[in-house]
Amino acid sequence: MSILASVTLGLPAQTPNFSGNWMTPTSKLDDGRDYKVYFQLKQSGADITGRAIYPWGFVQVSDGKATGNEFQFVQHLWEGLDFNVKGELVGGELHYRATSFDRKWHDYVGHPVPLDEGNPPPPLPLPELRQVPDNGLARTPPMGWNSWNKFGPRVNDILVRGIADQMAANGMREAGYVYINIDDGWEGLRDSTGTLHPNSKFPDMKNLADYVHSKGLKFGIYTSPGPNTCAGYEGSYGHEEADAKTFAAWGIDYLKYDSCSVWKIYGESQSRAVDQKMGEALLAAGRPIVYSLSGIAHPYLDGTSVGGNLWRTTGDIGDNWADMTRNGFSQDKLAGYASPGHWNDPDMLEVGNGGMTADEYRLHMSLWAILAAPLIAGNDLRAMTEETKSILLNREVIAVDQDPLGKQGTPISRTNGIEIWSRSLAGNAFVVGFFNRTEASAEVTFKLSELKQDVSGNVRDLWAHAAVAVKDGALTASVPKHGVVLLRIE
């Protein structure tokens, strides 16, 4: 799906001014529906400011400059992903080039539209702020699978059934992975009563939920508090209570609530009330449903207040070393906000998707375990290598993540790309991770006294599955580049 397309200026070509409302040509969602993108720009001198209005929300224009009939600007979607646009006025049209998700340049031409086209609907009343009662779920971080990282919106009924079959047969269910979660791309249209139906890729959502449950698994789904989801499908705006009841009737056990497009309508200060509305609707729906928040403005501050069980604390992860380490190693100041039933979420696992080495994936899995983060696999379970299975199914590492004490780990030291993190576990045990973020292998020595506890028990390497000797009160290990040594100390 292309996120960028042409824009057009409603001004004569001879006027070198880019103020106006520009529209992209029509693009297609995966289910064949049309969507458009609008640019509302203002030029002052040589500076261009404004915003792009996508179905899922606003993106501000930055670094905009005009030189005669030529222009350029940047759209900053999230950390590490900027779209560059540059072009010129030609006749009554705007001709320009833009980068997109594929990081290539594309050429476009567009046409003018009225200034009021593309604006968001008016805001609806929000509830008064109050504490949503704890739903009693997710006492340990949720474990399961989500469709987005591998398949994006290209998800369907047959795929989900195949993933459920694999999870029930390959040992993942017994290891604790129980949620089969459909991300964006399942949504259809509302009928005359306002009831939301799935699109043609999902003929019978209740039947699919029953199938997942028959495998001893649980079923999750996705929506947005805005008019549209991140991929441009129907959101839950103004239908929160009805959608919660629909999800409960289908047999949904887990809801990911992604704030795409809601920022077209409400300000950041209203984020808590927006997510509280669905939190209360889920409690009233008559079925236990884990509430996963994505895009809440102050997640670790407001997540528990709105009834959330987990909340995204980062931008989207990608299947690469830079994204994974950015998300994982930025969680150190949030440890105090995690507790049984309430988890910081640095996004889903990329293990097995092919963009990182085995050592990097082991570091990924280890870091998420120390962080008490949700373990939501994002690969194709139908085509896993034995190496991928050995990472995702490492019971000793999973036990760290699922430790009932529910205490998130924190760094002990960070020196020249070597980070040592620890986490307290139930039963007066600890886990210590040696993380090597450098480009060469490294010898790491750690004194047990740095745990500031009286520690004299057994030490076990959770990836080598072997005992480790303590010498002179210290542990020494060779850590590969972009790798990890994860030790449990009893």
N, C-alpha and C positions, 0 to 999 in steps of 0.2 A: 504494500500500500504506500503510495507516494504521499508524503506530508506536505510537499511544496508544489506549487503549480503557478501558472501565470497570474499576473495582476494587471489591471488596466486603470488608466487615469481618466477621470472625466473632465479634462481640460484640453484646450487646443494645443496642438503639438508645438506651436511656436512659443508658448509660455513656459519658460524654464522654472516651473514651480510644481513640486510633487505633493502638495497638499490635496487631499481628497480621499475618496473611498474606492478601493480597487478590489476586484474580485478574481479569484482563480477560476480556471475552467472546471467543469464538473469531474470529480474523480469517483471511483467505485469502491464501496466496501466489499468484503468477501462474499456477502450474500446478494450482491448486485445492486444494493441501494446507492443512491447518489449522495455525495456530500461536496460542500464548497468551503473555501477558505477566503476570508476577507482581510484586507489590509486597510486600516484607517490611519493615515499618515498626515503629518503637519510639518511644513518646512518653514524655518525661520532663519533668514540669511542662508548660510551654507549648511545648517544643521537640519537633520531629519529625525523626527521622533514619532512615536505612535505605537501601534500594536497590530499583531496578526490575530484574527479570531478564528480559531479552529472549532470544530464541533465539540471538542473536549475542553476548551478553555482558551484564555488569552496567553499570548507570548509577546513580551515587550520588544520593541525594536531598539537596538543600541548602536552606537558608533556610526550613526547615519550621516552621510555627507553627500552634498550635491555640488556638481561642477558643470555649470551650463545645463545641457540636456542629459547629462550622465549622473548616475547616482550609485551609492552602495550603502548597505547596512548589514547588521548581524542580528539574528534571532538566537537567543540563548534559551534552549529548552531545559537543560539541566547540566550539572557539572560534567564537563568533558564532551558535551555535544552542542556545538554551535552550528547554525546554518548561515551561510554567507549568500548574499543576494547582491547582484550588480547588473546595471543595464542602462538603457537610455530611452527617451521619448522618440518615437518614429510615427509621424502622422498623428492620428488620434488614438494610438495604442502605445502600451508600454512593452518594450522588448527587453527581456532580461535573462540572466543565467543564475541558477541557484544550485547549491549543494543539497543533498538529501541524506537519508539514513545510509545509503550505500556509499556515501562520501565521494560521489562522482558529480560532475557538473552537468546540468540539464538546461536546455533552451526552451523558453516559453514566450507566448504572446497572449494578451488578454483584452478585455472590453470593459467599459465603464458601467457602474451600477449606482442606484440612488444612495444617498448618504446614510439613510436609516436602515438599509438592508444589512443583515448579519448581526444586528444587536441582540443582546440576551433578553430573555423574558424578565418581567418584573419580579422582585424577590417576594417570596411567600413568608408569612409570619413564622417565627422560630419560637421554640418553647423557652420558658424561663429556666435559667441554669439551676440544676439540682444534681445530686449524686445518684447515678443509676446503680441499683443494687448489684452486687457481684453475682454472676450466674453460676458460680461454683465449678466452672469447666477449666480445662487446660492447666491442671495443677503441675504438670511438667510441660516443657515446650512441645507444641504440636509437631508431629512427624507425619509425613505423607509425600504426595506428589502434586505438582501443579503444571498445567499445560503450557504456560506462557513462554518460558525460557527456550524451549525447543520448537514449539509450534506456533507461537503468537496467536492470532485470531483464527488460524487454520486448524480448528479443532472440530470434531464431530462425534456423533454417538458411537460409531464403530471404533474409532480410535480410543475413546474412553473405556469401552468394554475390553478392548485388548490390553490396555494398561492395567485395568483391574484384574484381569486374568493373570497377568505376569506378577503383579504384586502379591497375589494370593499363592502363587506357585514357586516363587524364587527365593523365599525366605525373608523378604522384606516385611511382610505382615507380622511374622513371629518376632522380628527384630524391633517392632514398634511403629513401623510406617503404616498408618491406617487410613489417612485421608486421601481420597481421590478428588482433586479440586479442579473444576473447570474455571479457567480465567476468562478474560474478555473474548467475545466473539460468538456467544451462544444466543444472544438476545434477539427477539423478533419484535413484533408490534403489539400494541395494546388493542383490546377489543372495545366495543361500545361502552362496556362497564368500567373500563380502565384497567382490566386485568392484563398483566403482561404474559405473553406467550413466547416460547422459544422459536427460533427461526427454523428453516427447513432442514438444517443440519442435525437437529435434535427433535425427531418426530414425537417423542413421548418422554418428557423429563421424569415423570413419576415412575414410569417403567424402568428407566435407566437407573434411577436411585434405588429401586428395588433390586436390580441386578447387582449393583455395587454392594448393597447390604447383604445379598445372598453369598457374597464372597468373604464375609466377615470383616468388611471394610466400611468406612464412613464416606459420606458424599458432601462435597463442597461446591460453592458457586460464587459468582462475582457480580457486583453491580456498583453503581456510583451514586452519590447524593445529588449529582448534577443532572441536567437534561440529557446528557450524552456520556457514554463511557469513553475511555482513552482512545479506543479504536473507532469511535463515532456511532456506536449502537445506542439503543434506548437505555437511559438511566432511570433512577428511582425518584427523581425530583417531583415532589408533590404527591407521590404514591408510596411513601415509606411504609405506612401501616398495611396497605393492601399487598405490597410486595412481600413483606415479612410473613404475612399469612399464606401467600402463595408458596413461598419457599418452604414453610413448615408443612403445608399440605403435600408438597412433592417429596418430603422426607429429607430435606437439607440438614446437614449437621455442622456446617462451617460456612461463614460468609466473609468474603473479602470485599471491603468497602473502600473504593478507590476514588479520591476526590476530584478526578478529572472533570472539567467543565463547571464545577460548582463555583470556582473562583471568578467566573463570568458574572456571577450574581451577588455573592456575599464577600465581605472583607475578611481578612485574616482573623480579626478579633471575634468573628462570629463562628469560627471553625468548631469550637466546642459544642455550641448549640446545634449545629448542623449534624454532627455525629451522634450527639445525645438523642436526637429524634429517632434515628434508626436503632440505637441501643435500647431505647424504651420499647420500640415496636417489636424487636426480637423477643424481649422478655414477655410481652403480651401475646405472642403468637402461639404459645402453647407447646413449644418443642425446644429442647436444649440445643442451642446453636452457638458455636464458637464465633466470636466477633473479632475479625482481623481488620485493623485500620491501616489505610495507606493514603498518605497525603494530608492527614490532620496537621494543622499548623504547628502545634506544640505537643507532639505525640507523647513524650515521656512525662509531661506535666498533666495533660488532660486525658490520656488514654484510659486510665482506671476510672476517672470520673464519669466517662460516657458509657461505661460498661464494657470496655475493650479488654480482650484477653492478650492481644499482641498488637504492636504498632510499628510501622516502618519508621526507621530513624535515619535512613539514607536515601539517596537517589537510586535509580534502577541499577542493578548489577549487570555486568556483561561477562561473557565467557573469556575473560582475559585477566592477566596478572594485575594490571593497574587498577581495574574496577574492583576486583575482589579484595585486594589489600586496602584500597581506599575505604571501602565499606567496613571491613572487619576491624581494622586497627584504629578506627575513629570512635569506637564505642567505649573507651576507657572511662570517660566522665559520666556515663549513664548507668553505671552498675547499681547505684542506689535506688533506681526506679524499677528494677526487676525483682520479682518475687513470685511464688507459686500462684499461677493463674494470670500473671501479668508480665509480659516479656517484651524486651527490646528486640526488634526485628531488622537486621541488616540486609534483608532480602534473601531470596531463595538460593538453593545450592545450584552450582553449575557443573558439579562433578559428572564426568562422562560425556560432556557435550563437545569435547575435542579441541578447545581453544587453549588449554593449559596442559602442562606435563603432569605425570603421575605424582611427582613430589609436590607440585603446586596444588594439586587436588587434595593430597593428604594434609597439607598445611591448611587449606580451605576448611576441610572437615574438622580438623583439630581446633582451629580458631573458633569456629561456630560452636563447638562443644564447650570450650572454655567460657564462651560468652553466654552460655545457656540460651542460645538462639534457637528458634524453630528450625527443624531439619526437614525442609520441604524440597525433595529432589525435583529437578527440572529437566531430566534427560529422557531419552526414549527407552523405557524399560524393556521394550521388545527386542532391543539390539545392543544389550550391554556386553562389554567384554568382561572376562574374568577379573581383570585388574580393577575395573570400575566396581564390580560387585564386592571385591575385597575391601574397597574404601567405604562404600555406602553401608556395608554389612558388618563392619568392625564392631562387634558387640561391646568391646572394652571402651572404645571411644564413645559409642552411643550411651553407655552407662554414665559417662561423665556428663554428657548433655542432659540426661534424664535424671540426674541426681535429685532426690527429693528435697534436699535442703534448699534448692532453688536460688543459690547465691551466685551471681555473675562474677566472673573472674576479672582481674585487673593486672596491669603491668607492674612488675617489680623493677625492671631496668630496661633502658633503651639506649644502646650505645653502638654507633657506627653501623647501623643496619641490623644489629642483633637485638632482638627483643625477648625478654623472659617474662612470661605471664604466669600467674598462679590462680587457682580457684579452690576455695574450701569446699569439702564434700562432707556428706553425712558420715557419722561414725568416726569423727576426728581424723579424717583422711584429707589428702591434698592432691591436686594434680598440678604439675608444672610443665609448661611448654617452652621449649627453646625454638624460636622462630628466626630463620635466617633470610633476611630480605636482600642480601647482597648477591653479587654475581659470581661468588666463589664459595667453595665449602669452607666451613669454619669449625674450629675447636672451641667449645663453650664449656666453661666451668662455673658451677653454681654451688655456693655454700648453703647447706641446709639452714644455717643460722639466719639466713635472710628471710626465711618464712616467719621469723619472730615467734616460733612455737617450739616446744620441746619435741623434736621429731627424731625418732631412732628406729623406725619400723622398716619393713621391706619396701623396696623400690622396684617397680616393674615398668618396662618399656611397652607402651600400648600398641605400637606398630610392629615391633619385633616380637612381641608376645614372649618376652624373656625377662628374667631377673637382671637387675643392674647393681653393680657393686658400689658401695659408698666407701671412699677412701679419704681418711683424715677429715671427715665431716663434710665432704664435698662430692658432687657428681660432675663427671666430665663426659662429654659426648661430641662426636663428630656429626655436624649437621650439614647436609648437602645444600648447595645454592637453591634459594627459593624453596627450602624444605623445612622440616620440623622434626624434633624429637619430643615425644609426649610421654611424661613419666607420672605414674601414680605412686604416691607415697602413703603407706598405711600408717 
